[in-house]
Amino acid sequence: MATLAKGRDTLQEVRAAVEKFFERDSLKHEPFDERNVARAIYSVDTKFGHSTVIFHAYKDKLILHMMIPLSADKEERTKVGEFLLRANYGLKVGCFDFDFNDGEISYRISIYCGDENFAPPTYEQIDFAVIIGLMMVEKYGDALVKVMFGLVEPEDAIAAVEGDD
């Protein structure tokens, strides 16, 4: 792998791009911490009502996680995992992540900034990532809740969500 842009603090450039995004949108947020993570809460049209977006800055990328504010119970994790894998199939941008250990669920999108030809993410790239991620949380969120509570089988939930696609 090539080295990052020489003489530049690319991590700080990624962080600055996110901070400009927050400023431009006048977005209430938690600023970057010592782990290079910032957070903002967005409303979503789902039964759970909101998603915390985690912005994780790296030297060569920005990773966004749209966190689902519910965790899957141990007995439902296999079905939730199946639902999320079925949802991921065919997605063009981003994917659902699922931690089988604790039931945590998120939607993840990465923005690669380059190495020798490093360019920090633009407002449009960050905005696109946030919009797409939140759209996927909204599209699949209520069906996910039904699977989490054992009200519907994963295959049937996906068929209902993607029936009009």
N, C-alpha and C positions, 0 to 999 in steps of 0.2 A: 504494500500500500504506500502511496506517495505521502510525503510529509505535508503537514498543513502549511498554509501560506506563511512564509518566513517573516519573522519580526512583527506579526500581528497577534493581538489577543483576541482570537476568533471567538472564544467563549463569551467574552464581554460584548462582542459585536452581536452575537445571537441574543444575549440577554437584553441589550439595548433595543434591538428590533422588536422584541416582545413588549418592552416597556413603552415604546412609541405606539405600538398597537393599542395598548391599554389607554394611553393618553388620547389618541385620536378618537377612540370610541367612548371616551369618558367612562370607562369601565371600572367599577368598584372591584378591587382585587387584593389578594395577599401578595406582597412583593417577593422577589426571589429570596430564598433562604440560603444557608450555607451549603446545601446540596444542589443548588442551582435549580430549584423548583419554585414556581409561582402558581397561584390558584385563582380561579374566578368561578362564580356560581352563575349558571344560566338557567332560566326557566325552560321547561320542555313540556310539550303537550302529551303527557302520559299520566298514568295513575300515580306515579311517584313524584311528578311535578318539577323536578330540578335535576341538574347534573353538574357536578363540580368538574371543571376542566383543569387538568394539571398540565402545566407547560414546563417541560424538563429540557433545559438548555445543555448542550454539549459543545465541544470544540468544532464539530463538523456537521451538526444536525440539531433540529428541534423536534422533540417528540411530544405529542399531545395525547392525553388520556381523558376521555369523557367517562367519568366514573358513574356507575349505576349505584344509587344510594341504598341498595338492598344486597344482601348476601344470600346465596343459595344454601339452604339447609343441607346437611350431610346426605340425608336420604334422597334428596332430589338432584344432587349434583350430576349424576350420570345423565339424566334427562335434560338438564340445563346445558351440559356439555354437548349433547347431541343437537339440541336446538341451535346453539351458537355455531357449531360446525356447519350445520345446514345453512344458517344465515350467511356465514362467511363465503360459501361456495358461490363464485361468480362476482363477488364484490370487486370493483375496479380500484377503489381508493380506500385504504385502511382495512381494519378487521376487528372483530371482537376478540378480546382476551378473557381468559377464565382461569382463575387459580383454584384448582381442585382441592388444595389444602384448606383454604378458608372460605371459599365460595365467592370471592371478590370478582366482579364483572366490570369490564370497561370496553370502550371502543378506542382503538389506537390509530393514530395517523402520524407518519414521520415525514419531515421535510429535510432532505439532504442538502447541505450547503456547499459541498465540495471540499477538496483538499488544497492542491496548489492553486486552483482557480476558485477559491472560496468566495462566496457571495452570501451575506446574511439574508435570512428570509425577508421577503417584502411584506408590506401590509396585506397585499392581495393574496399572497400565499398563505399567510397565517389566517386571514379571514375565511378563505376557501376551506382550509382544514377544519376550522371551528364549525362552519356552516355544515359541511358534509358530515362531520362527526355527530353533531347534534341532530341532523336529519335522520341518520341511521338509528340513533337512540330513540327518536320519536317513532320511526317506522316500525322498529322491532320491539320497543319497550313494553307495550301492553301485552303482546303475545308472550314475551319473556315472563312477565309476572304470572300469567295464566299457567305457564309450564312450571314455574317455581312453586306455585301453590297446588300443583297436581290437578288442575282443572281441565287440561287438554294435553294430548300427546304432542311431542315435538314436531313430528311430521305434519300433523294436522294444523298446528300453529303456523308453521312456515307456509303451508299451502294457503292458509287464510290471508297471511300478510302479503305473499307474493302473487296471489291470484290475479291481480290486475296488471302485473309487470309485463 
